[in-house]
């Protein structure tokens, strides 16, 4: 999961570039991003983002867990921007 910090340009340049590299290396996999927003209302993310978590909202984390279960996620990684 990516943690959005300060500006989306930081997230794009660090996290989404790495994400793109992993997705390109494993084209047979369906890869998507789930960022953690530190700003109410979140940010504008690229199309690879399928779900967003609100940093200070526990039910948001529970919904994310349900989202992951529903989509049969096999691997999850965490990075910080």
ZIVENWO-V363339 format. One line per field, one symbol per residue. ss: DSSP state (~ for helix, > for strand, _ for the rest). phi: phi as a letter, one per 40 degrees, with the letter a starting at -180 (. if undefined). burial: I if it has 16 or more other ideal C-beta (glycine too) atoms within 10 Angstrom, else O. Layout:
ss->???
phi->???
burial->???
This chain:
ss->_>>____~~~~~~~~~~~~~~~~~~_______>>>>>___________>>>>>>___~~~~~~~~~~~~~________>>_
phi->.bbcbgaccccccbccccdccccccbccccbabbcbcbbdggbcbccccbabbcdbbddccccccccccccfccbbbbbbc
burial->IIIIOOOIOOIIOOIIOOIOOOIOOOOOOOOOIIIIIOOOOIOOIOOOIOIIIIOOOOOIOOOIOOOOOOOOOOOOOOOOI
